[in-house]
Amino acid sequence: MKVRFLGSGDAFGSGGRLNTCFHVTADGRSFLIDCGATALPAMKTAGIDRNAIDTILVTHFHGDHFGGVPFFVLDAQFFAKRSAPLTIAGPEGLRDWYVRALETAFPGSSATRQRFELSLVELEAGTRWEHAGMAVTPQRVVHGPPGGPFFAFRIEVGGRVLAYTGDTEWTEALVDAGRDADLLIAEAYFRDKAVPYHLDLASLERNLDRIRPKRLILTHMSDDMLRWTGEVAYETAHDGLEVEVA
């Protein structure tokens, strides 16, 4: 499994970083985890074959995680000339949010009929979803008003387990999502400061002995947290970072 951090930043471009988007290849699969507003130019800069991407997994509908979906879909329609099916999967409400996002970005575009098959799949928290050789189990996390909806993901593909916290304050659901994962990608918005709806590294550290990930990479860091990256004992993401999960 290979993971490329196309965007590792927060919503406000701290450190000049792009919005969240991870490109994963494994066992012949190519998919995205989140698709923030800057995802399409990041993919083009990296030379990624957008038409090979078969699935986009969405943790929640904030612009820095979902705002790139309209640009990806319309680029697929008009410029990449996509013909292969595409699946977008995320929390309940995805179908409505998809229309909202397209209409906000390009009014009238949600009525465009794609030349390719597009499937919008609303996932259920705690329920394993199997799709084309990949298994995804979303967990409900806390990134806003109760219910959100906001997800963390546990993804099984190519004999490996990749977990991602999404954006969330500490919640016990992260233990189930990340337990013994080959790679855990975790938000670390602050080093020690606990704030509502975001994960600080100190809270994560207090629970790592229960999660026991084989590898941990921190992402979605504020300017405050970025000042600590040279001193913390964990890997930190940056735009363009590519890692192999053995």
C-alpha positions as a Markdown table, in Angstrom:
| # | Residue | x | y | z |
|---|---|---|---|---|
| 1 | Met | 0.0 | 0.0 | 0.0 |
| 2 | Lys | 1.2 | 3.5 | -0.9 |
| 3 | Val | -0.2 | 6.7 | 0.5 |
| 4 | Arg | 0.5 | 10.1 | -0.9 |
| 5 | Phe | -0.4 | 13.2 | 1.1 |
| 6 | Leu | -1.7 | 15.5 | -1.7 |
| 7 | Gly | -2.9 | 17.9 | 1.0 |
| 8 | Ser | -1.9 | 17.8 | 4.7 |
| 9 | Gly | -3.1 | 21.2 | 5.9 |
| 10 | Asp | -6.0 | 22.5 | 7.9 |
| 11 | Ala | -8.9 | 24.6 | 6.6 |
| 12 | Phe | -6.9 | 27.8 | 6.7 |
| 13 | Gly | -3.7 | 26.9 | 4.9 |
| 14 | Ser | -1.5 | 26.9 | 8.0 |
| 15 | Gly | 2.1 | 26.6 | 6.9 |
| 16 | Gly | 1.1 | 27.2 | 3.3 |
| 17 | Arg | -0.3 | 23.6 | 3.1 |
| 18 | Leu | -3.1 | 22.4 | 0.9 |
| 19 | Asn | -6.4 | 21.0 | 2.1 |
| 20 | Thr | -6.8 | 17.4 | 3.1 |
| 21 | Cys | -6.6 | 14.8 | 0.4 |
| 22 | Phe | -4.8 | 11.4 | 0.5 |
| 23 | His | -4.2 | 9.3 | -2.5 |
| 24 | Val | -4.0 | 5.5 | -1.8 |
| 25 | Thr | -2.9 | 2.7 | -4.1 |
| 26 | Ala | -3.1 | -0.9 | -3.1 |
| 27 | Asp | -3.7 | -4.2 | -4.7 |
| 28 | Gly | -4.6 | -2.6 | -8.0 |
| 29 | Arg | -6.8 | 0.0 | -6.4 |
| 30 | Ser | -6.5 | 3.8 | -6.6 |
| 31 | Phe | -8.7 | 5.9 | -4.3 |
| 32 | Leu | -8.9 | 9.1 | -2.4 |
| 33 | Ile | -9.5 | 9.8 | 1.2 |
| 34 | Asp | -11.2 | 13.2 | 1.4 |
| 35 | Cys | -11.1 | 15.6 | -1.5 |
| 36 | Gly | -10.5 | 19.1 | -0.2 |
| 37 | Ala | -10.9 | 22.3 | -2.3 |
| 38 | Thr | -7.3 | 22.2 | -3.5 |
| 39 | Ala | -7.3 | 18.5 | -4.4 |
| 40 | Leu | -7.5 | 18.7 | -8.2 |
| 41 | Pro | -4.5 | 21.0 | -8.7 |
| 42 | Ala | -2.6 | 18.8 | -6.2 |
| 43 | Met | -3.4 | 15.7 | -8.3 |
| 44 | Lys | -2.3 | 17.4 | -11.5 |
| 45 | Thr | 0.9 | 18.6 | -10.0 |
| 46 | Ala | 1.7 | 15.1 | -8.8 |
| 47 | Gly | 0.8 | 13.6 | -12.2 |
| 48 | Ile | -1.8 | 11.3 | -10.8 |
| 49 | Asp | -4.1 | 9.5 | -13.3 |
| 50 | Arg | -7.5 | 10.8 | -12.1 |
| 51 | Asn | -9.4 | 8.4 | -14.3 |
| 52 | Ala | -7.7 | 5.5 | -12.4 |
| 53 | Ile | -9.3 | 6.7 | -9.2 |
| 54 | Asp | -12.3 | 4.5 | -8.6 |
| 55 | Thr | -13.5 | 5.7 | -5.2 |
| 56 | Ile | -13.5 | 8.9 | -3.1 |
| 57 | Leu | -14.1 | 8.3 | 0.6 |
| 58 | Val | -15.4 | 11.4 | 2.4 |
| 59 | Thr | -15.1 | 11.9 | 6.2 |
| 60 | His | -17.4 | 15.0 | 6.3 |
| 61 | Phe | -18.7 | 17.8 | 4.3 |
| 62 | His | -16.5 | 20.8 | 5.3 |
| 63 | Gly | -14.9 | 22.5 | 2.3 |
| 64 | Asp | -11.4 | 21.5 | 3.2 |
| 65 | His | -12.4 | 17.9 | 3.0 |
| 66 | Phe | -15.2 | 17.9 | 0.5 |
| 67 | Gly | -14.9 | 21.1 | -1.5 |
| 68 | Gly | -12.8 | 19.5 | -4.3 |
| 69 | Val | -15.5 | 17.0 | -5.3 |
| 70 | Pro | -17.3 | 19.4 | -7.8 |
| 71 | Phe | -14.0 | 20.2 | -9.5 |
| 72 | Phe | -13.0 | 16.5 | -9.7 |
| 73 | Val | -16.4 | 15.5 | -11.1 |
| 74 | Leu | -16.6 | 18.3 | -13.7 |
| 75 | Asp | -13.0 | 17.8 | -14.7 |
| 76 | Ala | -13.7 | 14.1 | -15.2 |
| 77 | Gln | -16.7 | 15.0 | -17.4 |
| 78 | Phe | -15.2 | 17.7 | -19.6 |
| 79 | Phe | -11.4 | 17.4 | -19.6 |
| 80 | Ala | -10.3 | 13.9 | -18.4 |
| 81 | Lys | -13.0 | 12.3 | -20.5 |
| 82 | Arg | -13.7 | 9.7 | -17.9 |
| 83 | Ser | -15.6 | 6.6 | -18.9 |
| 84 | Ala | -14.9 | 4.3 | -15.9 |
| 85 | Pro | -17.4 | 4.2 | -13.0 |
| 86 | Leu | -16.8 | 6.4 | -9.9 |
| 87 | Thr | -18.0 | 5.9 | -6.4 |
| 88 | Ile | -18.2 | 8.6 | -3.8 |
| 89 | Ala | -18.9 | 7.3 | -0.3 |
| 90 | Gly | -19.4 | 9.2 | 2.9 |
| 91 | Pro | -21.8 | 10.0 | 5.8 |
| 92 | Glu | -25.6 | 10.2 | 5.6 |
| 93 | Gly | -26.7 | 13.2 | 3.7 |
| 94 | Leu | -24.0 | 12.7 | 1.0 |
| 95 | Arg | -26.5 | 12.9 | -1.9 |
| 96 | Asp | -27.9 | 16.2 | -0.7 |
| 97 | Trp | -24.5 | 17.7 | 0.1 |
| 98 | Tyr | -23.2 | 16.6 | -3.3 |
| 99 | Val | -25.9 | 18.7 | -5.1 |
| 100 | Arg | -25.3 | 21.6 | -2.7 |
| 101 | Ala | -21.5 | 21.5 | -3.4 |
| 102 | Leu | -22.0 | 21.4 | -7.2 |
| 103 | Glu | -24.6 | 24.2 | -7.2 |
| 104 | Thr | -22.4 | 26.4 | -5.0 |
| 105 | Ala | -19.3 | 25.9 | -7.2 |
| 106 | Phe | -21.1 | 26.0 | -10.5 |
| 107 | Pro | -24.8 | 26.8 | -10.5 |
| 108 | Gly | -26.7 | 24.4 | -12.7 |
| 109 | Ser | -23.9 | 21.8 | -12.8 |
| 110 | Ser | -25.8 | 19.3 | -10.7 |
| 111 | Ala | -28.2 | 18.7 | -13.6 |
| 112 | Thr | -25.3 | 17.7 | -15.9 |
| 113 | Arg | -25.5 | 14.1 | -17.0 |
| 114 | Gln | -22.1 | 12.4 | -16.6 |
| 115 | Arg | -20.6 | 10.2 | -19.4 |
| 116 | Phe | -19.6 | 7.8 | -16.7 |
| 117 | Glu | -21.5 | 5.9 | -14.0 |
| 118 | Leu | -21.5 | 7.8 | -10.7 |
| 119 | Ser | -22.6 | 6.1 | -7.5 |
| 120 | Leu | -23.2 | 8.1 | -4.3 |
| 121 | Val | -23.1 | 5.7 | -1.3 |
| 122 | Glu | -24.2 | 6.8 | 2.2 |
| 123 | Leu | -22.4 | 4.8 | 4.8 |
| 124 | Glu | -23.6 | 3.9 | 8.3 |
| 125 | Ala | -21.4 | 4.4 | 11.3 |
| 126 | Gly | -20.2 | 1.1 | 12.7 |
| 127 | Thr | -21.2 | -0.9 | 9.7 |
| 128 | Arg | -18.6 | -2.5 | 7.5 |
| 129 | Trp | -18.9 | -1.6 | 3.7 |
| 130 | Glu | -17.3 | -3.9 | 1.2 |
| 131 | His | -16.5 | -2.4 | -2.2 |
| 132 | Ala | -14.3 | -3.8 | -5.0 |
| 133 | Gly | -11.8 | -5.5 | -2.8 |
| 134 | Met | -11.8 | -2.9 | -0.1 |
| 135 | Ala | -13.6 | -2.9 | 3.3 |
| 136 | Val | -14.4 | 0.4 | 5.0 |
| 137 | Thr | -15.8 | 0.7 | 8.5 |
| 138 | Pro | -16.7 | 4.3 | 9.5 |
| 139 | Gln | -16.9 | 5.4 | 13.1 |
| 140 | Arg | -18.9 | 8.4 | 14.4 |
| 141 | Val | -16.6 | 11.2 | 15.6 |
| 142 | Val | -17.1 | 14.6 | 17.2 |
| 143 | His | -16.3 | 17.6 | 15.0 |
| 144 | Gly | -19.4 | 19.7 | 15.5 |
| 145 | Pro | -23.0 | 19.4 | 16.7 |
| 146 | Pro | -24.0 | 15.9 | 17.8 |
| 147 | Gly | -24.5 | 13.6 | 14.8 |
| 148 | Gly | -22.6 | 15.8 | 12.4 |
| 149 | Pro | -22.3 | 13.7 | 10.5 |
| 150 | Phe | -18.5 | 13.2 | 10.9 |
| 151 | Phe | -16.6 | 10.0 | 10.4 |
| 152 | Ala | -13.3 | 8.4 | 11.1 |
| 153 | Phe | -12.4 | 5.5 | 8.8 |
| 154 | Arg | -10.9 | 2.1 | 9.2 |
| 155 | Ile | -9.9 | 0.8 | 5.7 |
| 156 | Glu | -8.8 | -2.7 | 4.9 |
| 157 | Val | -7.2 | -3.2 | 1.5 |
| 158 | Gly | -4.3 | -5.2 | 0.1 |
| 159 | Gly | -3.9 | -7.1 | 3.3 |
| 160 | Arg | -3.2 | -3.9 | 5.3 |
| 161 | Val | -5.2 | -1.7 | 7.6 |
| 162 | Leu | -5.2 | 2.1 | 7.2 |
| 163 | Ala | -7.0 | 4.2 | 9.7 |
| 164 | Tyr | -7.8 | 7.9 | 9.6 |
| 165 | Thr | -9.3 | 10.0 | 12.5 |
| 166 | Gly | -10.8 | 12.7 | 10.3 |
| 167 | Asp | -11.4 | 15.9 | 12.2 |
| 168 | Thr | -12.5 | 15.3 | 15.7 |
| 169 | Glu | -12.0 | 15.9 | 19.4 |
| 170 | Trp | -10.9 | 12.9 | 21.4 |
| 171 | Thr | -13.6 | 10.2 | 21.4 |
| 172 | Glu | -13.5 | 6.5 | 22.2 |
| 173 | Ala | -14.5 | 5.7 | 18.7 |
| 174 | Leu | -10.9 | 6.4 | 17.6 |
| 175 | Val | -9.8 | 3.3 | 19.5 |
| 176 | Asp | -12.0 | 1.1 | 17.4 |
| 177 | Ala | -11.1 | 2.9 | 14.2 |
| 178 | Gly | -7.3 | 2.7 | 14.7 |
| 179 | Arg | -6.7 | -0.4 | 16.8 |
| 180 | Asp | -3.5 | -2.2 | 15.6 |
| 181 | Ala | -3.7 | -0.4 | 12.2 |
| 182 | Asp | -0.7 | -0.7 | 10.0 |
| 183 | Leu | -0.9 | 3.1 | 9.6 |
| 184 | Leu | -2.9 | 5.6 | 11.6 |
| 185 | Ile | -3.2 | 9.0 | 10.1 |
| 186 | Ala | -4.3 | 11.3 | 12.9 |
| 187 | Glu | -5.3 | 14.9 | 13.2 |
| 188 | Ala | -3.0 | 16.9 | 15.6 |
| 189 | Tyr | -4.4 | 20.3 | 15.5 |
| 190 | Phe | -2.6 | 21.5 | 18.6 |
| 191 | Arg | 0.2 | 20.1 | 20.7 |
| 192 | Asp | -1.3 | 20.3 | 24.2 |
| 193 | Lys | -4.3 | 22.7 | 23.9 |
| 194 | Ala | -7.6 | 20.8 | 24.1 |
| 195 | Val | -10.3 | 22.6 | 22.0 |
| 196 | Pro | -13.8 | 21.5 | 21.1 |
| 197 | Tyr | -14.1 | 19.5 | 17.9 |
| 198 | His | -10.4 | 19.1 | 17.1 |
| 199 | Leu | -7.8 | 16.5 | 18.3 |
| 200 | Asp | -4.7 | 17.6 | 20.2 |
| 201 | Leu | -1.6 | 15.5 | 20.3 |
| 202 | Ala | -1.6 | 15.2 | 24.1 |
| 203 | Ser | -5.0 | 13.6 | 24.1 |
| 204 | Leu | -3.9 | 11.2 | 21.4 |
| 205 | Glu | -0.7 | 10.3 | 23.2 |
| 206 | Arg | -2.7 | 9.4 | 26.4 |
| 207 | Asn | -4.5 | 6.7 | 24.4 |
| 208 | Leu | -1.9 | 5.4 | 22.0 |
| 209 | Asp | -1.3 | 2.4 | 24.3 |
| 210 | Arg | -4.9 | 1.3 | 23.6 |
| 211 | Ile | -4.8 | 2.0 | 19.9 |
| 212 | Arg | -1.4 | 0.5 | 19.3 |
| 213 | Pro | -0.9 | 1.6 | 15.6 |
| 214 | Lys | 2.1 | 0.1 | 14.0 |
| 215 | Arg | 2.8 | 3.5 | 12.4 |
| 216 | Leu | 1.5 | 7.0 | 13.2 |
| 217 | Ile | 1.6 | 10.1 | 10.9 |
| 218 | Leu | 0.2 | 13.4 | 12.2 |
| 219 | Thr | -1.7 | 15.7 | 9.8 |
| 220 | His | -4.1 | 18.7 | 9.8 |
| 221 | Met | -1.8 | 20.8 | 12.0 |
| 222 | Ser | -2.3 | 24.4 | 12.9 |
| 223 | Asp | 0.5 | 26.9 | 13.0 |
| 224 | Asp | 0.8 | 26.2 | 16.7 |
| 225 | Met | 1.4 | 22.5 | 16.1 |
| 226 | Leu | 3.7 | 23.1 | 13.1 |
| 227 | Arg | 6.1 | 24.8 | 15.5 |
| 228 | Trp | 6.5 | 21.5 | 17.3 |
| 229 | Thr | 7.1 | 19.1 | 14.3 |
| 230 | Gly | 10.8 | 19.0 | 14.9 |
| 231 | Glu | 10.5 | 18.0 | 18.5 |
| 232 | Val | 7.6 | 15.5 | 18.6 |
| 233 | Ala | 8.5 | 11.8 | 18.5 |
| 234 | Tyr | 6.2 | 11.0 | 15.6 |
| 235 | Glu | 6.2 | 11.3 | 11.9 |
| 236 | Thr | 4.4 | 14.4 | 10.5 |
| 237 | Ala | 2.9 | 14.8 | 7.1 |
| 238 | His | 3.7 | 17.4 | 4.5 |
| 239 | Asp | 2.2 | 18.0 | 1.1 |
| 240 | Gly | 3.7 | 15.5 | -1.3 |
| 241 | Leu | 4.9 | 13.0 | 1.3 |
| 242 | Glu | 4.6 | 9.5 | 0.0 |
| 243 | Val | 4.9 | 6.5 | 2.3 |
| 244 | Glu | 4.8 | 2.7 | 1.7 |
| 245 | Val | 2.9 | 0.7 | 4.2 |
| 246 | Ala | 4.5 | -2.7 | 4.4 |
